[in-house]
């Protein structure tokens, strides 16, 4: 198959996990023998990245919303246009309609009403409106990263058109259980949506337990101001060797998030042998809770720390559960969706 992937950024430029996902998708589709090229923003002189052909438009990634003509030009020989949220989705859909080519949208983010929790007031209402404009199109196929993300979008009234979900992969070889001297670890962007303020509340309720918050973000200064004595804050990302070491050293991983479309950090933590206490239903052992229920999460953590053997066994089971999240599985399922779509349009 000839596949045009359209995404607002592509390595070596990154804004978050989406770029890692798109890169691994492109790399693995190419490895399976498909002709893959990527249309993105950036320096036009950069025509390749790790063997993947790229067409880079000299514009801000937000202006990809206006790239319909450039997408049409790049897609003329393609069998499939593969796009994703957010800023490449609408122009890819429009280009596909004008060319009569199938468009698959990978929904990496869908927040719906949660925008108003993450961005109170008009910013949240505007973000919700823009999301609806970008994703409320008749894509030939919507692919979500989890069943709970797909189900939430369905409940929110998003046009589904036979939508499915495919869990993404992770290179679990980087995450290995180690000596467990960190009792509770949080990893991620320091933002309200991730539940980082709930982590601080839980830490305050459990002064006898040490918490480590590993991440980055615009709210780091406020997080440091509010942190109690049993909280350590480290500014690491996955580019730092210490990032992987911290996962391996943690007994419990805590993610009291208010919204995830998948939850890569949960797979990372499971692969490193952590018991997982979270609000996100990915199926790992530790404890699943309602959003905002800090009392229940605090009790759960306290019980696990006191019952070291049970906590350790949960971590061992999670290591095995994490092994199913591979890029080969993701690519095989994606390829089958392409084949079904092309067969149905003949």
C-alpha positions as CSV (number, residue, x, y, z in Angstrom):
1,X,0.0,0.0,0.0
2,X,1.0,3.6,-0.5
3,X,0.3,5.5,2.7
4,X,0.4,9.3,3.2
5,X,0.7,10.1,6.9
6,X,-0.3,13.7,7.8
7,X,0.6,14.9,11.3
8,X,1.3,18.5,12.6
9,X,4.8,17.5,13.8
10,X,7.3,14.7,13.1
11,X,10.6,13.8,14.6
12,X,13.1,15.3,15.3
13,X,10.4,17.9,16.3
14,X,8.3,16.7,19.3
15,X,5.4,18.3,21.3
16,X,4.6,15.1,23.2
17,X,3.8,11.4,22.9
18,X,1.9,11.8,19.7
19,X,5.0,12.3,17.7
20,X,6.6,9.1,19.1
21,X,3.4,7.3,18.2
22,X,3.3,8.6,14.6
23,X,7.0,7.8,14.1
24,X,6.6,4.2,15.3
25,X,3.5,3.8,13.1
26,X,5.4,5.1,10.0
27,X,8.5,3.0,10.8
28,X,6.6,-0.2,11.3
29,X,4.4,0.2,8.3
30,X,7.5,0.8,6.2
31,X,9.1,-2.3,7.8
32,X,6.1,-4.3,6.6
33,X,6.8,-3.3,3.0
34,X,4.4,-0.4,2.6
35,X,5.4,2.9,0.8
36,X,5.2,5.5,3.5
37,X,5.7,9.3,3.4
38,X,4.9,11.9,6.0
39,X,3.6,15.4,5.4
40,X,4.2,17.7,8.4
41,X,5.4,21.1,9.4
42,X,9.1,22.1,9.6
43,X,12.1,22.8,7.5
44,X,11.6,21.8,3.8
45,X,15.3,21.0,3.6
46,X,14.7,18.0,5.9
47,X,13.5,15.4,3.5
48,X,14.0,12.2,5.5
49,X,14.1,11.0,9.1
50,X,15.5,7.6,9.9
51,X,14.7,6.3,6.4
52,X,11.2,7.7,6.3
53,X,10.5,10.2,3.5
54,X,9.2,13.6,4.8
55,X,7.6,16.6,3.2
56,X,7.8,19.5,5.6
57,X,5.8,22.7,5.2
58,X,7.5,25.9,6.5
59,X,4.7,26.9,8.8
60,X,3.6,26.8,12.5
61,X,2.0,23.4,13.3
62,X,-1.3,25.2,14.1
63,X,-1.5,26.4,10.5
64,X,-1.6,22.8,9.3
65,X,-5.4,23.4,9.5
66,X,-5.0,25.3,6.2
67,X,-2.9,22.8,4.3
68,X,-5.6,21.2,2.2
69,X,-4.0,21.9,-1.2
70,X,-0.6,20.7,-0.1
71,X,-2.1,17.5,1.3
72,X,-4.0,16.9,-2.0
73,X,-0.8,17.3,-3.9
74,X,1.1,14.8,-1.7
75,X,-1.8,12.3,-1.6
76,X,-2.4,12.0,-5.4
77,X,-0.6,8.6,-5.6
78,X,-1.6,7.4,-2.2
79,X,-4.1,4.6,-1.4
80,X,-4.7,5.8,2.2
81,X,-4.5,9.2,3.9
82,X,-3.6,8.5,7.6
83,X,-4.1,11.5,9.8
84,X,-4.5,12.2,13.6
85,X,-5.6,14.7,16.1
86,X,-5.6,17.7,16.1
87,X,-4.4,20.2,13.5
88,X,-3.9,17.9,10.6
89,X,-7.3,16.1,10.9
90,X,-9.7,18.6,9.3
91,X,-7.5,19.4,6.2
92,X,-6.8,15.7,5.7
93,X,-10.5,14.9,5.7
94,X,-11.2,17.7,3.2
95,X,-8.4,16.6,0.9
96,X,-9.6,13.0,1.0
97,X,-13.2,14.1,0.1
98,X,-11.9,16.2,-2.8
99,X,-9.7,13.4,-4.1
100,X,-12.1,10.6,-3.4
101,X,-9.5,8.8,-1.2
102,X,-10.2,7.1,2.1
103,X,-9.0,9.0,5.2
104,X,-8.2,7.2,8.5
105,X,-8.0,9.4,11.6
106,X,-6.1,8.2,14.7
107,X,-7.7,9.9,17.7
108,X,-4.9,10.4,20.1
109,X,-6.9,12.9,22.1
110,X,-10.6,13.5,22.7
111,X,-11.7,15.4,25.7
112,X,-15.2,16.6,25.1
113,X,-16.8,18.0,28.2
114,X,-13.5,17.5,30.1
115,X,-12.1,20.6,28.4
116,X,-14.2,22.7,30.8
117,X,-12.5,21.0,33.7
118,X,-9.0,21.4,32.3
119,X,-9.5,25.0,31.0
120,X,-12.3,26.6,33.0
121,X,-14.4,29.3,31.4
122,X,-14.2,30.5,27.8
123,X,-10.9,28.7,27.0
124,X,-12.4,25.4,27.7
125,X,-15.6,26.1,25.8
126,X,-13.5,27.3,22.8
127,X,-11.3,24.2,22.9
128,X,-14.4,22.0,23.0
129,X,-15.8,23.8,20.0
130,X,-12.6,23.5,18.0
131,X,-12.3,19.8,18.8
132,X,-15.8,19.2,17.5
133,X,-15.1,21.1,14.3
134,X,-11.9,19.1,13.7
135,X,-13.2,15.6,14.6
136,X,-16.9,15.9,13.8
137,X,-16.3,14.9,10.2
138,X,-17.3,11.8,8.2
139,X,-13.9,10.1,8.3
140,X,-13.8,6.7,6.6
141,X,-12.4,5.3,9.9
142,X,-11.8,6.6,13.3
143,X,-9.2,4.6,15.4
144,X,-9.0,5.3,19.1
145,X,-6.1,4.2,21.4
146,X,-8.4,2.5,24.0
147,X,-11.9,1.1,24.4
148,X,-12.7,3.6,27.1
149,X,-11.6,6.6,24.9
150,X,-13.8,5.3,22.0
151,X,-16.8,4.7,24.4
152,X,-16.4,8.2,25.8
153,X,-16.4,9.8,22.3
154,X,-19.5,7.8,21.4
155,X,-21.3,9.0,24.6
156,X,-20.2,12.6,23.7
157,X,-22.0,12.3,20.3
158,X,-18.9,12.1,18.0
159,X,-19.8,10.6,14.6
160,X,-18.3,7.1,14.9
161,X,-18.5,5.5,11.4
162,X,-17.5,2.1,12.5
163,X,-14.9,3.4,14.9
164,X,-12.5,0.9,16.6
165,X,-9.6,1.0,18.9
166,X,-6.0,-0.3,18.7
167,X,-3.7,-0.1,21.8
168,X,-0.4,1.4,20.8
169,X,2.9,-0.3,21.6
170,X,5.9,0.4,23.9
171,X,9.5,-0.8,23.9
172,X,9.2,-2.4,27.3
173,X,12.9,-3.5,27.2
174,X,13.8,-0.1,28.6
175,X,11.9,-0.6,31.8
176,X,13.2,-3.1,34.3
177,X,12.3,-3.7,37.9
178,X,15.1,-2.6,40.3
179,X,15.7,-2.1,44.0
180,X,12.4,-0.6,45.2
181,X,13.4,2.4,47.3
182,X,10.8,4.9,45.9
183,X,7.5,4.1,47.6
184,X,5.1,6.1,45.3
185,X,6.0,7.5,41.8
186,X,4.0,10.0,39.6
187,X,5.3,10.6,36.1
188,X,3.9,13.0,33.5
189,X,3.2,16.6,32.7
190,X,2.6,18.8,35.7
191,X,-0.9,19.8,34.8
192,X,-4.3,19.8,36.5
193,X,-5.7,17.3,33.9
194,X,-3.1,14.7,35.0
195,X,-4.3,14.9,38.6
196,X,-1.0,16.2,39.9
197,X,-2.7,18.3,42.6
198,X,-4.5,15.2,43.8
199,X,-1.1,13.5,44.1
200,X,-0.1,16.3,46.5
201,X,-3.3,15.9,48.5
202,X,-2.7,12.2,48.8
203,X,0.9,12.8,49.9
204,X,-0.3,15.2,52.6
205,X,-2.6,12.5,53.9
206,X,0.2,10.0,54.0
207,X,3.2,11.8,55.6
208,X,4.9,8.5,56.5
209,X,5.2,7.5,52.8
210,X,7.7,9.1,50.3
211,X,6.4,10.3,47.0
212,X,8.4,11.2,43.9
213,X,6.9,13.4,41.2
214,X,8.8,13.1,37.9
215,X,7.9,15.4,35.0
216,X,7.8,18.9,33.6
217,X,5.2,21.5,32.8
218,X,3.9,25.0,33.2
219,X,2.7,24.4,36.8
220,X,6.0,23.1,38.2
221,X,6.7,26.2,40.3
222,X,3.2,25.9,41.9
223,X,3.7,22.2,42.5
224,X,7.0,22.8,44.3
225,X,5.4,25.5,46.4
226,X,2.6,23.2,47.6
227,X,4.7,20.0,48.1
228,X,5.0,18.6,51.6
229,X,8.3,17.3,53.1
230,X,7.6,13.7,52.0
231,X,7.5,14.8,48.3
232,X,10.5,14.9,46.0
233,X,10.2,16.6,42.6
234,X,12.5,15.8,39.7
235,X,12.5,17.3,36.3
236,X,13.2,14.4,34.0
237,X,11.8,13.4,30.6
238,X,12.3,10.2,28.6
239,X,15.5,11.7,27.2
240,X,17.2,11.2,30.6
241,X,18.6,7.9,31.8
242,X,17.2,8.6,35.3
243,X,13.7,8.6,33.8
244,X,13.8,4.8,33.3
245,X,15.7,4.2,36.5
246,X,12.9,5.9,38.6
247,X,10.3,3.6,37.2
248,X,12.3,0.6,38.1
249,X,12.8,1.9,41.6
250,X,9.1,2.5,42.4
251,X,6.9,0.2,44.4
252,X,3.7,1.9,43.4
253,X,2.8,4.1,40.4
254,X,0.1,6.7,41.0
255,X,-1.8,8.4,38.2
256,X,-5.1,10.1,39.4
257,X,-5.7,11.6,36.0
258,X,-8.9,13.3,35.0
259,X,-8.7,12.2,31.4
260,X,-6.5,10.0,29.2
261,X,-7.0,8.5,25.8
262,X,-4.7,5.7,26.6
263,X,-2.1,6.1,29.4
264,X,1.5,5.3,28.1
265,X,2.9,6.0,31.6
266,X,0.8,3.1,33.0
267,X,2.3,0.6,30.6
268,X,5.8,2.0,31.4
269,X,5.1,1.6,35.2
270,X,3.7,-1.9,34.7
271,X,6.7,-3.0,32.6
272,X,9.0,-1.8,35.4
273,X,7.2,-3.9,38.0
274,X,5.1,-1.3,39.8
275,X,1.7,-1.9,41.3
276,X,-0.6,0.7,39.5
277,X,-3.1,2.9,41.4
278,X,-5.0,5.0,38.9
279,X,-8.3,6.3,37.5
280,X,-7.6,4.9,34.1
281,X,-8.9,1.4,33.3
282,X,-6.0,-0.3,31.5
283,X,-6.3,-3.5,33.4
284,X,-3.1,-3.4,35.6
285,X,-3.1,-4.6,39.2
286,X,-3.0,-2.2,42.1
287,X,-6.2,-0.2,42.3
288,X,-8.8,1.5,40.0
289,X,-10.6,4.5,41.4
290,X,-13.1,7.2,40.5
291,X,-11.6,10.6,39.5
292,X,-11.0,12.8,42.5
293,X,-11.5,10.2,45.1
294,X,-8.2,11.0,47.0
295,X,-9.4,9.3,50.2
296,X,-9.8,5.9,48.5
297,X,-6.5,6.2,46.7
298,X,-4.7,7.2,49.9
299,X,-6.1,4.1,51.7
300,X,-5.2,1.9,48.7
301,X,-1.6,3.1,48.8
302,X,-1.3,2.8,52.5
303,X,-2.6,-0.8,52.4
304,X,-0.1,-1.7,49.6
305,X,2.9,-0.2,51.4
306,X,1.9,-2.2,54.6
307,X,1.4,-5.4,52.6
308,X,4.7,-5.5,50.8
309,X,4.3,-9.1,49.5
310,X,1.0,-8.4,47.8
311,X,2.4,-5.2,46.3
312,X,5.4,-7.1,44.9
313,X,3.2,-9.8,43.4
314,X,1.0,-7.2,41.7
315,X,4.2,-5.6,40.2
316,X,5.4,-9.0,38.9
317,X,2.0,-9.7,37.2
318,X,2.0,-6.2,35.7
319,X,5.4,-6.9,34.0
320,X,3.7,-9.8,32.2
321,X,0.6,-7.8,31.3
322,X,2.7,-5.0,29.8
323,X,4.2,-7.4,27.3
324,X,1.1,-7.4,25.1
325,X,1.5,-3.7,24.2
326,X,3.8,-4.1,21.2
327,X,4.3,-2.1,18.0
328,X,4.0,-5.3,16.0
329,X,0.5,-5.9,17.4
330,X,-0.5,-2.3,16.8
331,X,0.8,-2.3,13.2
332,X,-0.8,-5.7,12.3
333,X,-4.2,-4.5,13.5
334,X,-3.8,-1.1,11.7
335,X,-2.9,-2.9,8.5
336,X,-6.0,-5.1,8.7
337,X,-8.2,-1.9,9.1
338,X,-6.6,-0.5,5.9
339,X,-7.2,-3.7,4.0
340,X,-10.9,-3.8,5.1
341,X,-11.3,-0.1,4.1
342,X,-9.7,-0.5,0.7
343,X,-11.8,-3.6,0.0
344,X,-15.0,-1.9,0.9
345,X,-14.3,1.1,-1.4
346,X,-13.6,-1.0,-4.5
